[in-house]
Amino acid sequence: MRKLRTTNPEFIDLIRFLRKQSRENNALIWLDIAERLTKPRRQRIAINVSRLNRCTEKKETIVVPGKVLGTGIMDHALTVAALAFSAKAKEKICAANGKCLSFPEVIKKNPKGSNIKIIG
């Protein structure tokens, strides 16, 4: 496991929560996301809405271990979980009848992590 260098207590709790859920539910997807989040901030993923639109199908559940930005258009509904959303990205996803969720909300809905795609 990668050592945490961040000092943000909420972020540390999120990473610990993801690792714990991975162990309890025997779901390696949450451990993978936790490991991606332990990277330095400048190496974290930033995904535009246009890329989400190109790389997905209707009604998919997507996890982004980073930030979702608002450049581009969204023409189908998605459920997106990310570390952070820009205001425009949230607006565009919700306008396409999609949902913007946090990691704990996605884990609560789908603890095993089945049918979830990681983008980034």
Backbone as CSV, one residue per row, in Angstrom:
resi,resn,N_x,N_y,N_z,CA_x,CA_y,CA_z,C_x,C_y,C_z
1,MET,0.823,-1.181,0.000,0.000,0.000,0.000,0.869,1.246,0.000
2,ARG,0.387,2.246,-0.657,1.083,3.505,-0.761,0.889,4.317,0.520
3,LYS,1.941,5.000,0.960,1.886,5.809,2.171,1.176,7.129,1.876
4,LEU,0.331,7.563,2.826,-0.375,8.830,2.680,0.533,9.980,3.067
5,ARG,0.548,11.018,2.256,1.335,12.200,2.574,0.453,13.419,2.767
6,THR,-0.835,13.267,2.587,-1.746,14.381,2.735,-2.036,14.648,4.206
7,THR,-2.406,15.866,4.518,-2.734,16.217,5.894,-4.202,16.565,6.061
8,ASN,-4.980,16.513,4.995,-6.408,16.803,5.049,-7.121,15.641,5.744
9,PRO,-7.690,15.861,6.938,-8.301,14.747,7.675,-9.500,14.126,6.966
10,GLU,-10.294,14.917,6.241,-11.439,14.362,5.514,-10.973,13.461,4.379
11,PHE,-9.918,13.856,3.697,-9.377,13.064,2.592,-8.767,11.765,3.110
12,ILE,-8.069,11.835,4.236,-7.496,10.631,4.858,-8.610,9.674,5.262
13,ASP,-9.694,10.207,5.829,-10.833,9.363,6.210,-11.472,8.702,4.993
14,LEU,-11.554,9.430,3.876,-12.126,8.863,2.654,-11.282,7.694,2.154
15,ILE,-9.979,7.852,2.147,-9.098,6.774,1.673,-9.185,5.564,2.599
16,ARG,-9.214,5.801,3.894,-9.372,4.689,4.855,-10.712,3.998,4.668
17,PHE,-11.764,4.775,4.418,-13.091,4.218,4.196,-13.102,3.331,2.957
18,LEU,-12.485,3.797,1.870,-12.425,3.001,0.641,-11.674,1.691,0.868
19,ARG,-10.555,1.747,1.570,-9.789,0.525,1.854,-10.592,-0.438,2.725
20,LYS,-11.293,0.091,3.715,-12.097,-0.754,4.608,-13.232,-1.434,3.834
21,GLN,-13.905,-0.679,2.977,-14.986,-1.254,2.184,-14.470,-2.313,1.217
22,SER,-13.272,-2.122,0.731,-12.662,-3.116,-0.141,-12.459,-4.437,0.599
23,ARG,-11.965,-4.353,1.824,-11.753,-5.567,2.625,-13.070,-6.225,3.014
24,GLU,-14.021,-5.425,3.489,-15.289,-5.977,3.974,-16.130,-6.597,2.869
25,ASN,-16.150,-5.972,1.706,-16.999,-6.435,0.604,-16.255,-7.277,-0.418
26,ASN,-14.955,-7.490,-0.200,-14.123,-8.247,-1.121,-14.247,-7.681,-2.540
27,ALA,-14.130,-6.343,-2.621,-14.261,-5.637,-3.896,-12.972,-4.863,-4.147
28,LEU,-12.185,-5.334,-5.080,-10.898,-4.704,-5.364,-11.022,-3.337,-6.028
29,ILE,-12.190,-3.012,-6.556,-12.364,-1.718,-7.215,-12.162,-0.580,-6.227
30,TRP,-12.626,-0.734,-4.989,-12.488,0.347,-3.999,-11.033,0.504,-3.572
31,LEU,-10.290,-0.582,-3.498,-8.863,-0.501,-3.186,-8.105,0.184,-4.315
32,ASP,-8.474,-0.113,-5.555,-7.843,0.522,-6.711,-8.068,2.032,-6.692
33,ILE,-9.279,2.451,-6.380,-9.579,3.881,-6.323,-8.813,4.540,-5.178
34,ALA,-8.734,3.874,-4.029,-7.981,4.420,-2.895,-6.509,4.604,-3.263
35,GLU,-5.936,3.642,-3.966,-4.533,3.749,-4.369,-4.331,4.881,-5.378
36,ARG,-5.290,5.074,-6.277,-5.180,6.180,-7.240,-5.287,7.534,-6.546
37,LEU,-6.071,7.600,-5.479,-6.234,8.861,-4.759,-5.030,9.211,-3.885
38,THR,-4.181,8.229,-3.575,-3.015,8.516,-2.747,-1.869,9.127,-3.548
39,LYS,-2.028,9.217,-4.853,-1.004,9.860,-5.677,-0.938,11.341,-5.344
40,PRO,0.163,12.005,-5.669,0.240,13.452,-5.450,-0.862,14.195,-6.210
41,ARG,-1.235,15.348,-5.721,-2.343,16.112,-6.286,-2.123,16.439,-7.761
42,ARG,-0.908,16.735,-8.147,-0.667,17.093,-9.544,-0.789,15.898,-10.492
43,GLN,-0.824,14.683,-9.952,-0.989,13.489,-10.785,-2.424,12.967,-10.775
44,ARG,-3.317,13.618,-10.052,-4.712,13.177,-10.030,-5.378,13.486,-11.354
45,ILE,-6.396,12.747,-11.642,-7.100,12.814,-12.917,-8.056,14.012,-12.946
46,ALA,-8.133,14.664,-14.076,-9.144,15.690,-14.352,-9.788,15.327,-15.688
47,ILE,-11.073,15.023,-15.653,-11.804,14.534,-16.821,-12.859,15.566,-17.223
48,ASN,-12.972,15.831,-18.505,-14.019,16.717,-19.003,-15.297,15.929,-19.278
49,VAL,-16.418,16.633,-19.240,-17.715,16.022,-19.521,-17.741,15.428,-20.923
50,SER,-17.048,16.054,-21.865,-17.042,15.535,-23.236,-16.413,14.144,-23.304
51,ARG,-15.367,13.897,-22.509,-14.742,12.571,-22.505,-15.677,11.540,-21.885
52,LEU,-16.378,11.919,-20.816,-17.364,11.005,-20.236,-18.432,10.654,-21.264
53,ASN,-18.848,11.628,-22.042,-19.873,11.413,-23.057,-19.381,10.455,-24.143
54,ARG,-18.125,10.594,-24.560,-17.564,9.738,-25.614,-17.318,8.305,-25.141
55,CYS,-16.892,8.126,-23.905,-16.426,6.818,-23.423,-17.498,5.991,-22.725
56,THR,-18.741,6.444,-22.709,-19.772,5.734,-21.959,-21.026,5.507,-22.786
57,GLU,-21.855,4.638,-22.269,-23.170,4.360,-22.831,-24.232,4.912,-21.878
58,LYS,-25.489,4.847,-22.274,-26.582,5.329,-21.427,-26.672,4.520,-20.138
59,LYS,-27.007,5.216,-19.053,-27.320,4.624,-17.744,-26.158,3.865,-17.111
60,GLU,-24.920,4.147,-17.461,-23.774,3.512,-16.835,-23.423,4.223,-15.531
61,THR,-22.713,3.502,-14.666,-22.186,4.089,-13.437,-20.686,4.237,-13.621
62,ILE,-20.196,5.454,-13.425,-18.811,5.806,-13.677,-18.190,6.322,-12.390
63,VAL,-16.932,5.937,-12.147,-16.176,6.463,-11.023,-14.941,7.165,-11.570
64,VAL,-14.724,8.400,-11.118,-13.565,9.196,-11.537,-12.735,9.489,-10.289
65,PRO,-11.516,8.939,-10.190,-10.678,9.220,-9.022,-9.967,10.563,-9.151
66,GLY,-10.739,11.600,-9.274,-10.220,12.950,-9.457,-11.377,13.908,-9.628
67,LYS,-11.195,14.920,-10.463,-12.200,15.961,-10.643,-12.836,15.876,-12.021
68,VAL,-14.133,16.166,-12.075,-14.862,16.231,-13.337,-15.037,17.707,-13.682
69,LEU,-14.603,18.075,-14.888,-14.673,19.457,-15.351,-15.796,19.613,-16.377
70,GLY,-16.223,20.833,-16.634,-17.435,21.071,-17.406,-17.284,21.338,-18.887
71,THR,-16.149,21.096,-19.497,-15.983,21.357,-20.922,-16.655,20.262,-21.742
72,GLY,-17.459,20.665,-22.709,-18.117,19.704,-23.593,-19.603,19.614,-23.320
73,ILE,-20.238,18.661,-24.018,-21.676,18.454,-23.846,-21.937,17.029,-23.391
74,MET,-23.064,16.850,-22.725,-23.494,15.533,-22.261,-24.858,15.285,-22.876
75,ASP,-24.986,14.172,-23.624,-26.256,13.917,-24.284,-26.956,12.642,-23.808
76,HIS,-26.433,11.995,-22.775,-27.136,10.851,-22.201,-26.917,10.819,-20.688
77,ALA,-27.803,10.121,-19.997,-27.783,10.094,-18.534,-26.706,9.141,-18.012
78,LEU,-25.980,9.605,-17.003,-24.952,8.804,-16.335,-25.062,9.004,-14.834
79,THR,-24.579,8.030,-14.097,-24.366,8.195,-12.671,-22.865,8.305,-12.495
80,VAL,-22.408,9.455,-12.006,-20.979,9.732,-11.907,-20.614,9.966,-10.456
81,ALA,-19.591,9.254,-10.001,-19.027,9.481,-8.671,-17.611,9.990,-8.866
82,ALA,-17.264,11.057,-8.158,-15.936,11.641,-8.306,-15.512,12.291,-7.003
83,LEU,-14.225,12.591,-6.936,-13.687,13.291,-5.775,-14.248,14.702,-5.725
84,ALA,-14.368,15.368,-6.883,-14.897,16.730,-6.949,-15.521,16.968,-8.321
85,PHE,-16.466,17.892,-8.354,-17.129,18.303,-9.587,-17.036,19.817,-9.689
86,SER,-16.807,20.321,-10.899,-16.935,21.762,-11.096,-18.427,22.072,-11.159
87,ALA,-18.764,23.336,-10.980,-20.178,23.730,-10.991,-20.809,23.456,-12.357
88,LYS,-20.090,23.764,-13.435,-20.613,23.532,-14.794,-20.788,22.038,-15.070
89,ALA,-19.866,21.215,-14.587,-19.969,19.772,-14.809,-21.210,19.216,-14.116
90,LYS,-21.447,19.625,-12.885,-22.647,19.172,-12.170,-23.901,19.593,-12.911
91,GLU,-23.889,20.828,-13.375,-25.035,21.373,-14.098,-25.313,20.563,-15.362
92,LYS,-24.283,20.255,-16.133,-24.452,19.521,-17.393,-24.870,18.074,-17.167
93,ILE,-24.322,17.425,-16.146,-24.692,16.040,-15.857,-26.138,15.966,-15.393
94,CYS,-26.534,16.883,-14.516,-27.920,16.905,-14.032,-28.902,17.290,-15.129
95,ALA,-28.491,18.156,-16.063,-29.356,18.541,-17.175,-29.634,17.363,-18.108
96,ALA,-28.711,16.413,-18.162,-28.898,15.217,-18.996,-29.575,14.093,-18.204
97,ASN,-30.209,14.427,-17.077,-30.888,13.473,-16.188,-29.929,12.484,-15.544
98,GLY,-28.698,12.898,-15.346,-27.716,12.065,-14.660,-27.649,12.407,-13.183
99,LYS,-26.762,11.710,-12.479,-26.593,11.935,-11.042,-25.117,12.151,-10.743
100,CYS,-24.841,13.070,-9.820,-23.496,13.314,-9.321,-23.454,12.837,-7.880
101,LEU,-22.616,11.826,-7.621,-22.562,11.228,-6.289,-21.157,11.299,-5.713
102,SER,-21.084,11.126,-4.396,-19.786,11.004,-3.732,-19.446,9.515,-3.632
103,PHE,-18.219,9.215,-3.241,-17.806,7.812,-3.129,-18.623,7.037,-2.096
104,PRO,-18.880,7.590,-0.891,-19.700,6.824,0.066,-21.108,6.523,-0.442
105,GLU,-21.693,7.433,-1.221,-23.031,7.190,-1.764,-23.017,6.050,-2.776
106,VAL,-21.996,5.976,-3.603,-21.897,4.899,-4.586,-21.659,3.562,-3.881
107,ILE,-20.821,3.569,-2.858,-20.549,2.334,-2.120,-21.804,1.846,-1.412
108,LYS,-22.601,2.775,-0.900,-23.843,2.399,-0.231,-24.816,1.747,-1.216
109,LYS,-24.866,2.276,-2.460,-25.754,1.718,-3.482,-25.240,0.393,-4.050
110,ASN,-23.922,0.269,-4.178,-23.329,-0.900,-4.828,-22.045,-1.299,-4.083
111,PRO,-22.156,-1.980,-2.939,-20.966,-2.294,-2.134,-19.970,-3.223,-2.821
112,LYS,-20.431,-4.090,-3.698,-19.522,-5.008,-4.396,-18.804,-4.344,-5.560
113,GLY,-19.314,-3.224,-6.032,-18.681,-2.513,-7.132,-18.920,-3.151,-8.489
114,SER,-19.968,-3.927,-8.610,-20.235,-4.579,-9.890,-20.833,-3.585,-10.878
115,ASN,-20.505,-3.746,-12.145,-20.987,-2.895,-13.246,-20.609,-1.426,-13.061
116,ILE,-19.444,-1.184,-12.493,-18.937,0.184,-12.345,-17.689,0.304,-13.195
117,LYS,-17.584,1.403,-13.945,-16.451,1.633,-14.810,-15.612,2.785,-14.237
118,ILE,-14.285,2.564,-14.174,-13.363,3.614,-13.735,-12.851,4.330,-14.977
119,ILE,-13.009,5.645,-14.994,-12.495,6.450,-16.097,-11.355,7.288,-15.563
120,GLY,-10.229,7.212,-16.246,-9.102,8.057,-15.845,-7.861,7.334,-15.570
